[in-house]
Amino acid sequence: MIPDLPDGFPTGELTLHGRVLPASNATFVGELGGVRVVYKPIAGERPLWDFPHGTLAAREVGSYAVSEALGWDIVPPTVLGDGPHGPGMVQLWRDEVEDAAPVDIVGEGELPPGFRHVFDGLDAHDQPVSLVHEDSEPLRRMALFDVVVNNADRKGGHVLPMPDGHRHGVDHGLTFHVEHKLRTVLWGFVGDAITAEEVEGLRRLVSALDGALGTTLCDLLTDEEVETTRRRVARLLARGTFPGPRSSSYPVIPWPPF
């Protein structure tokens, strides 16, 4: 069944304050029960060649369900709801720290303390630069989460730095594909051993997939997508390390990366 509202999730009539620009799909900021939310109506989803049309909102809700099962608070509370433009995804807004940059572009060869290098390239002015990201527990967990849900769109702008040091991930419509689609800016952990605490979270997920979470995901996704998710978790646990890109012929960094 579709999951119940998370504890404390606001109810009432959704009113809109404005639209988020630029965004690939229609995305609005609004208010629900006096609480700020993000609203993405299914009617505003842009057709894609590789994801079935009208399924992105359900994938966002499924990603939240997986985040909760892991116990890592990666995705803000997210539900299927109704609004001025019809049914869609409703997610609690998170105010990020404006001067923090968990993912950043720096001069080529520079590596700020506490960061990991991802790749080198050229900026808009053809100057050599490097993409880097934090070497932190929240980003490690987000990278593992992205492997599990097969996230095809982990851009730097989808990592929200919180005032307490936590990091939330948003924009999870391109997830759960049965084909390998992982595109992310969080490749800096490749080859690292998965810690005991991270293994514990993945094992919680295995148990949840065999129970209520599996039932929930089957109502949001196809049976094949849910089964493929189970296999991805099993491979992660068997490998014991952060995986790397499978092939240089496949784009492994979303473009643009922010």
Salt bridges, closest charged atoms under 4 A:
GLU31 OE1 - HIS17 NE2 3.37
ASP50 OD2 - LYS181 NZ 3.06
GLU60 OE2 - LYS40 NZ 2.86
ASP73 OD2 - HIS166 NE2 3.71
ASP95 OD1 - ARG36 NH1 3.89
ASP120 OD1 - HIS117 NE2 2.80
GLU134 OE2 - ARG167 NH2 2.73
ASP135 OD2 - ARG116 NE 3.27
GLU137 OE2 - ARG141 NH2 3.65
ASP146 OD2 - ARG154 NE 2.80
ASP153 OD1 - LYS155 NZ 2.45
ASP171 OD1 - LYS40 NZ 2.36
ASP171 OD2 - HIS158 NE2 3.35
ASP192 OD2 - ARG116 NH1 2.82
ASP192 OD2 - ARG140 NH1 3.33
GLU198 OE2 - ARG140 NE 2.72
GLU200 OE2 - ARG204 NH1 3.55
ASP210 OD1 - ARG230 NE 3.71
GLU225 OE2 - ARG59 NH2 2.95
GLU227 OE1 - ARG230 NH1 3.40
